[in-house]
Amino acid sequence: MRSCMIIITAILFSLAGCVTMPDKVPDQYLSEKTADQAKNLEKLENEVISKNHEVQTFKDKVEDAEKKFQIEKGRLKILKDEKKLLDEKQKQFQLENDSEKIGENAKLISQKESDITWQTNSVEYAEASRDNVKAQKEVADAELSALVAELNYEKSKIAKEYMLKRKVVGTAESKDKAYADAEKFDEKYRQYLDKQREVLTAKRTARDEAAIKLKIAEDKLKK
């Protein structure tokens, strides 16, 4: 369990820079959780760890997709450079009025143009593939953030129960204020969870759009 919490803490730290996250729920406020509550927290913690592994996997996939994209771009540049050389040769053959070489070179130029068209489509496909994987990773990131927010919200509800039993919260000056603070304690965690779910919805929409663009690029490559 200790190693599990160390991993969870590391994940929380890595997400801290995204959208401002509420403070960590003090452990003492969780000391009276029920068996069912403890089981639910453990389930969410395991889901967070599993989702974090998925995010790490997507990082590798994004790197691979980026490399493939750069390779395809490099191949396109080579073809365009070769086409320029053929164009220069064609100018020279025309100056020399060498009809035989002009005809032969024209065929090479035509083939090179065809190669460039195909490679341009390959570059578009590689770019769309990269963007699609990036979009999938962003969804996984958002899912991780939402899971962490849900975990914290569940903890905040347990903490609220703990506070209401004692009607004491931090440095509250009166029991009335302490009671009011306890009543609204979990609200900021719920709002944060709602915000993360909104982000997740937007990321899923972007992922679906990226998948459509990939399909278009794939169909174009097959023609």
Secondary structure, DSSP 4 states (H G I P E B T S, - for coil): -HHHHHHHHHHHHHHTTSSPPPPPPPGGGGTT--HHHHHHHHHHHHHHHHHHHHHHHHHHHHHHHHHHHHHHHHHHHHHHHHHHHHHHHHHHHHHHT-HHHHHHHHHHHHHHHHHHHHHHHHHHHHHHHHHHHHHHHHHHHHHHHHHHHHHHHHHHHHHHHHHHHHT--TT-SSHHHHHHHHHHTTHHHHHHHHHHHHHHHHHHHHHHHHHHHHHHHHHHHH-
